[in-house]
């Protein structure tokens, strides 16, 4: 690893690292830390905590991870903290109800998948992966009491989600008060210089600063990044809300989902996910295609991005079936003189779950066979092996005839 003196000056690093950040606490704190590290010829220790509540990384997670990679590119060390202990408490941040805790087996299974994916963004050589159960499991009950004595209930109730639930008479478990204390204690153990987080975690990071100061350490600098709205354009991207785009999803799925985001999010997605502005003069439609292609290329390669773009063009512009369209086999006995009832065709191929739904789709003009619309739900349809059934804009089925 290069010595810190061989990297850009602290002022230049601070300018780059603060670009796109939501908040720096305290103001000017990052530059001060960078100058001190330069004087001591050492890298900054940058903490980032991830509770593996779900196994997959989505595009929302990549916002802080991209910023962490910037720190690494300047020679600093990332302390990637897997919150296997805190995940069993359940992070209450931003929630209106108590989060169900996970078992340790669930947490570790998710953590393994999470780690496998994170190297798509971080440099493994400059990342120290730690699990907070390593030190938290060693705490005795009297240690927990002493830790709790360093923070007040009044301060904890300053959190918006706690205060809102308290005023509404909704339950707050005592274990939820312990969550920010444990997260803060992690900073004490790791002696972190900087903590990266989303804006929903700033309160917990303040607890870390307070506990570090109480322990005689220099408080860490908090550097937060904006939260990324999901495909609905409203709520924070989340697997549980069904508005997330996972970085390991098939390229075609990522491509299609990105084209569905509201136009108002195009600029934010470009900035936070690609670190660039949308190409000048492009229509929203073309800008989304450029965004989708850029993101697919980043996580699956240029070849996959080109194939995803071609697949979309083929399916949704030219109306052709993709090469990987699923096949459905019709039993030979289902045909009468080479024909089949339209409603029966849709249900046997799985294109519709029931005859009622099949009739609704046909009457809406959503069903095509080999490019010709099926208009009559009661019609007998001539069937040939290999014909393509299209339902709606995205569903294609190749029809095969048994025998």
N, C-alpha and C positions, 0 to 999 in steps of 0.2 A: 504493500500500500504506500502511496506517495505520502510524504510529509505534508502537514497542513500548509506550510509555507509555499508549496508548489501549486496550490490551487488559487483561484481568483481572490482578490482582496475581500475582507469581510463585507465592505460596503456593497460590492458587486454581488456577492452571494445573497446578502439580505434583500437586495432589490429583486432578484430573481425568485427567491423563496416566498416573498410576500405577494408577488404577483398572483392574482386569482384567489388569494386567501380571504376569508370572511372577516377575521378578527385576530389581532395580536395583543396578548395580555402579558405584561404591561407594554404599552407603546414604547418602541425603541429597545425592548428587552432582547429581541433576537440579535440585533447588531451587537449589543453589549456582550452576549454570550459568545458570538462568533469571534469578537476581538479577544476575549479572554482565552478562548480555545486556541486561537492563533498564537497568543503570547506564550501559552503553555505547550505549544506544539503537539496538540492532541485533537482527536475528532470529538465533535459533540455526540452525546448519547441521546438519541431521539426515540422516545417511547411511543408506541402505537398499540393500543389494546383492541383485541377482537374477541368477542364472545361468540363461539361457534354454535349459535342457536339454530342455524340451518347449514347444510353441507356445502352450498354453492355460493360462489362469489358472483355478484351481479354488477352492472355498470355503476351503480351508486357507490359500491365499495371502492371502485377504481379511482374515485376522485382523491381521497387521501393517499391511496397507494401510489398514485402518480407523483404526488408532492413528496412522498417519502423517497421515491427514486431520485428526485432532484437532490435531496440531501445526500444520498449515496454518491451521486455523480460529483459532488463537491468533497467527497472523502469522509463523510460522517457515517457513524454506525447506527443502524436501526435496531432497536430492541423491540422485536415483534412479539408482543405478549399475548399468548393464547389464554383467555380467561376461563380455563376449565373449572376453576373453583367458583368464580363469580357467576358463570352460566348456570350453576346449580342453585344460585340464589334467585336469579331472574332480574334482568335490568329493568327498573321501573321508568326509565327516562322516556318522557313523551307519552306515557300511557295513562289511560283513564281508569284502568283496572289492574289488579295484580297479575303479573305475568307468571304462568305456571312454570315451576323450575323443571330442569331436565335431569335425567339420571346421568351418572358419570359415564356409563357406557355410551349413551346417546351423544354426549359431549365429545368424547374421544373419537367416535366414529366420524362426527362432523369435522372435528379438528384435522383429522388425517386428510380428508378431501380438500379442506380449506388450504392446508399447507401445500398440497400438490398443485393447486391452482395459483397460489400467490406468486410463484416464481415466474409467471408470465409477465409480472411487472417489476418485481424486486430482484436485486442482485444477491444471490444466495451467499456469495463470499463476504458481503458487507452486512449481513443480517444475522442477528443473534436471536434465535427462537427460544422463548422461555415460557414456562407454564406457571401461573400464579399459585397452583396447588402446592408447588415445591416449598414455598414458605408459609402459605396460609394454613396448610394442614398441621404445621408445627405449632401454631398458636394455641396456647392454653386459654381456659376461660378467663383467668385473671389478666392475660395479655389483651384479650378482647375488651375487657372492662376498661383497662388503661387506655386503649386506643379510642374507645367511645368517649372517654372523659376529655379528649382533646377537641371535641366539636359539640355544638349545642343543638338542641331540638329546634330552637328558634331559627338558627341558620339553615337547618335542613328544610324547614317549612317555607323558606324563601323560594324553594323550587316551585315553579309554576304548576307542575303536575301534582305535587304533594299538596300544595295549598288548595288547588281546585278540588281535589278529592276530599280534603278535610272540610272545606266549606259545604260541599254537596252531601256530606255524611257518608261518603263511600269509604270502605275499609282500606286502611294502610297497614300492612304487616310490619312488625318491628324488624323483620329480616330485610325489608326494603330500605330501611334507614341504614342498615349495615352495608348495603351495596356501595354507595359512594365512599364510605370509609375504607372499605377493602380496596377499591380502585385507587384511592389516594395513598393507601399504605404501599401499594405496588410501586408508586413513584419513589417512596422513601427507600425501599429495598433496592431498586434499580439505580437510585441516585441520578435520575434523568435530568438532563439539561433542558430538554424541550419535550412537550407532549403534543402530538398531533391528534385532532379529533374533529368530528362533525359539530355543527353548531348546537345540536341537541345534547352534547356531552360537556359543554363548557362548565356547568355547575360542578359536575364531578371532578373536573380538572382543577377547579378552585380549591376543592377539598385537598387534592394532592399538594398544591402549593402551601396550604395552611399546615398540613402535617409535616411537610419537609422543613418548613420554618421552625415548627415546634421541636423537630429533631435536630436542629442545628445545621441543616443543610441550606444551601442557596436555593430559593424556590425556582421551580422550572418555569419556562416561558410556555404559555398556551398559544398554539397556532391552530386556529379552526378553519375548516373549509366549508363552503356552502353545501347544503343538502340537495341532492338531485331528485326532482320530481320524477315519478314513474310515467309510464305510457298514458295514464289517464290525465296527466298534466295537473293533478291536484295534490295527491298525497305523496309523501316521501317514498322513493322506490323501495319496495318490500316484497319478498316472496309471498308472505302471508296475505298481502293485499291483492295479489295477482297482477301487479303492474310492473313487474321486474323483467329485466333482460339479462339472463345469465351469460357470462363470458364463454362458457363451454357448451352453450346451446348450439345446435346445427347452424352453419352459416346462413342458410336460407331463412331460418326462423328469426335470427338476429336481424337480418336484412329487412324482412317483412314487418317486424315489430317497430323498427326505427322509422319506417315510412308512415306508421300510424300515429306518431306523436303529434300533438298540437303544433301548429305553426309557431306559436308564441315561445316554444321551447327550443327552436332550432339554434338560435344564437348561444343559449346556455349550454346545450349539449356539445356544440362545437368547442366552446371555450373550456369546459370542464373535462371533456373526454378526449379531445384531440389537441387542446392547447392552441387553437387557432380560431380566427374569425371565419364565418361563412364566406365562400367565394363571392366577390362583388358582382352585382348585377344578375345574380341567379334568381329564378322564381323559387318560391317555397318548395315546389315539387322537385325541381332539380337539385336544390340545396339538400333536401332529405336524401336523395339518391347519393350525393357526394358524401354526406355524413355516414350513411349506411355502409357504403363501400369502404370508407376510411376506417371505420370501427371493425368491420369484419376482417379487413386486411391486417389490422393490428393484432387481433387475437387468433386468426386462422390462416393468415398469409394472403398475398396478392392473388394467387391462383384461385383460392376459395372465394375471394371477394368477386373476382370476375365471373366465376361460375354462378354465384348467388345473383348477381345482376342479370346475367343471361337467363337464369331460371325465372326470375321475376318477369322479365320482358316476354318470355315465352308463354308463361301462364296467364298473366294479367293484361298484357297488351295484345299479343297475338292469339290468346285464348287456346293455346296448345297444351297438351298434357306433358308434364315433366317426365323425364326418363325413369325416375324413381317412383312414379305413381304406384300406389298399392294395387294389387290384383284381387279380384273377387271371383270365385268359381261358382257358376250356376250348375246345379245338378242336372243331368240330361233329362230327367223326368219332369223338370220344372217348365220345359218348353212344350208347346203344342203347335205342330206344323211349323217349327222354327220361330214361333212368336211367344211373347210373355206379356202378361198384364202389367201395365206401367207401374202400378202401386206395388205389385209383387216384385218387380225388378229392383226398385229402390230398397225395399226391406231385405230381400235376399242378399244384396250386395253390401248391406250395412250403410248405405247412403242416407237412410232415414230409419229412426228407431221404431216407427209404427206406421201403419197405413194412413192414419189421420195426419201425421206429420208429412208423409210423402205426398198426400193430396194437397196439403197447404203449400208445399214447396213448388209443386207443378203449377198450381193456380197463380202463384206469384211470379211465374216465369223464370224460376231459378234452376230449372233442369234442362240439360242439353245432352244429346247423344250424337257423337261425332260432329259436333258443331251445329246441329239442328235442334231447335227448341222443341221440347215435349209440352204440348198445350192441353191435352186431354187426359185426365187421370184415369179414365175408363178404357183408354185405347189399348189394343194389343200391339206390342212393339216387335218388329222383326229384329232378331238378334243374330249377330255374327261374332265369331271368336275374335277377340282383340279389340272390339269397339270400345270407345272411351266415353264414360259417363261423367258429366260435370255437374256438380251441385253447388250453387252459389258461386262466389268468385274464387274460392281457394281449394275446393275439394274435387279431386279427380280420382276416378277408379277405372282401371282396365278390366273389362268384363271378359272372363274366360268361360268357355262352355265345356263341361266335363265330357270326355270321350270325343 
